[in-house]
């Protein structure tokens, strides 16, 4: 058990660090949990990852909120819908067999990793002018889809949210990341409400992982904020970041 916790804590720290900057920390944390704790049901493992994800995302959201002006009306609607959708997605996960879900999750991990890595212009600022009604419609529709996905499978939800806020709403990367963190926080809450209520969280793993995810998110968010506008080039692509 000691070795398992060390491995999972390292993965959680890396996930928090990555998630605070570009999203997609689940691409590290989820496979680590599925492989290290393979003796447990998939639903229990996914529920366990939600605690560290929640704490890490909370830290990142606080850091971003200090730097970025937020579209609170859109956020409130998206967060409410995403929470309920994630709760539903987590419930559906418990109805599906482990033999089916494990290859599905690993397959999604590979697809999301390839997509994220090859999206070289991901984060380039765009200019879009949408009416308030269209903004709200697209935001709510996407919140419903991504909320269910995050509750059911999870990995890549943060990256998909960032991509949505950039390509559809027209935010630059920094503002998109800030809004994505709050919606992602809501999906985590929705899943935690379900998994904790159905006793499907391994707290003896989740709590130390949460501390490490929080630490990784703290350092990642602090490292990310630049002093001026610049393009950050990483293995995940190029990102336009502004102070």
N, C-alpha and C positions, 0 to 999 in steps of 0.2 A: 504493500500500500504506500510506503514511503517513497519508493521510486516512481510510482504512478503519479503521486501528487507533485513531485519535482518536475516531471515531464509536462504535466498539465499546467503547472504554474508558469513554466517558461513559455508554453504555447499561449497562455492567457495574456502574459505581458506583451508578447509580440503582436497578438491580435489587437489589444488595446492601443498599442503604438500605431499600428497600420490603420486601424479604424478611425482614429482621431484625425488622420491626415487625408486619406483617400477613400476610406470605407473599405469593406471587404475583409475585415478582421476574421469573420467567420470562416474564411477560406483556410485559415491557420488553426483556429480553435476547434472547429467542428470535426475535422478528420482526426485531430489529436485525441479528442474524447471518444470518437467511434472506434478507433483502433485500440487505445489504451484500456478502455472499459467495455470491451466487446461482449462481455458476459451479461450486460444489462440490456433491457428492452430499449429500442430506439427512442420511444417517447420519453422515457426516463432520462436518457442522455441529452436529448434536445432540451428538456426542461431544465436540466442542470446547467447547461450553457447559458441560459437566459439570465441567471443571477449575475455572473461576471459581465455579460454583455450590457446589462442594465446599468451597473455601476460605472463601467468604463464610458458608456455613452453619456451618462449623466455628467461626468467630469468634462468631457469634450463639449457638451451642449452649453455648460456654464461658461467655459472659456470662449466659445464662439459668440455667445450672447453679449459678452462684454465688448466685442469688437465690431459686431455687425448689427445693422438695423433689421428688425424682423417684421415680416408681413403677418401680424398676429391674427387677423381675421381668417386668412387662408390657412394658417397653421392650426388654429383652433378646430376648424372643420375637418381638416385632414387627420389630425391627431385623434379626434373622437371616433371617426370612421375606422381608422387603422387599428385602434385598440380593440374594437368589437370584432373586426375581421380577423385579427391575430388570435383572439380568444377562440373563434370558430375554427380557424385553421389548426390550432393546437388540439382541439377536440377531435377533429377529423383524423389527425395523425394517430390518435389512440385506437382508431377503428381499423387501421391498416396493419397488415402483418409485417413483422420484422424482416422476413425473407424478401418481401417486396420493397420495403423502404430503404434498406441499406444500399442496394445497387442504385436505386433512384437518387439517393442523396449523393453518393460518390460520383455518379454521372453528372449531376448538376454542379458539383464542385469543380469538376474538370471543365465543363462548358463555361461556367462563370469566370473561371481563372483565365481561360483562353480569350474570352470576349474582352475582359478587363485589360489584359496585357496587350492585345492587338488594337485597342481603341486609342491610337496615338494622339488624336486631337482632343481627347476627353479632357474637359475643363476649360477649353478656349471660350472666352466670353462671347456671348451672342446678344443680339438685340431683337427683341420680339415685343410687339405691342398687342396685347390681348385685352378684350373687354373684361370687366370685373366678373361678369357672369360666366364667360368662357374660362377664365382663370379658375373660378370656383368649381365649374363643372369638371374640367380636366383634373384638377387637384383631388376632388372627391372620388372620381372614378379610379384614379391611380392609387389613392390611399386604400380603397377597397381591395384592389388586386394585390398590391404589395403587402398589405396587412395580412391577408390570407396566406400569401406565399411565405412570409416571415414566420408566421405561426406554424405552418405546415412543414416547411423545409428550412428556410432561414438564410443560408450563406449567400452573400452578394446583395442583400436587401439594401444596405447602406449605399453601395455603389449605384444601384438602380435608382435610388432616390435622388442622388446627386445628379445623375444623368437626366432625370426627369426635370428637375428644377433648372438645369442649364438649357436643355434642348427644347423644352415646351414652354416653361415660364420665362426663360431668358435671363436668368441670374448668372453672374460670374461665378467662378469656382468657390470662392470664399463664402459668398452669400448662400450659394446652393448647399454647401457643406453644413452651414449653420442650420438651415431649415431642415435638411435631411436628418440631422442629429435628433431634433425634437420629434419628428415623426417616427424615427426608429426607436426612440425612447418609449413612445406610446405602444408600438408593437411589442416591445419587450414586456411592458406592464401587462398588456392583454394576455400574453402567453404565461407570464408568471402567475397571474390570477387563476388561470385554469390549472396549470401544473401543480401549484402549491395546494390548491383546493382538492386535487385528486391524488395528492401525496406521491408525486412523481419527480421530486427533486432530491438529489443526493447532496445534502447540505455539507457533509464532511469533505466533499470535493469542491462544491460550489463556492463556499466561503473563502478558502485560501486562493482559489482561482480569481474570485472577485477582487480581492486585494491586489493581486498582480495585474489584472486587467486595468484596474483603476490607476495603478502606478504607471503602466505603459501609456494609457490615455493622457495622463497628466504631462508626462515628458514629451509625448508626441505633439500635443496641442501647443505646448510652450515652444517647442522647436520649430513648429510650422510657421507661426506668424512672422512674416518678414517686415523689414523696416520700410520697404518700398515695393512698388509693383514689379514683379519679375515672373519669369517662367520657370517652374520647377520641373525638372526632367527626372523621372524615376522609371523603374521597371514596369510600373503600371501605366506609363504614358506621360504626357506633358500637361502641366496644370498651370493656369494663370492665377496667380495669387497677388492680392493687393492688401496693403495695410489698412 
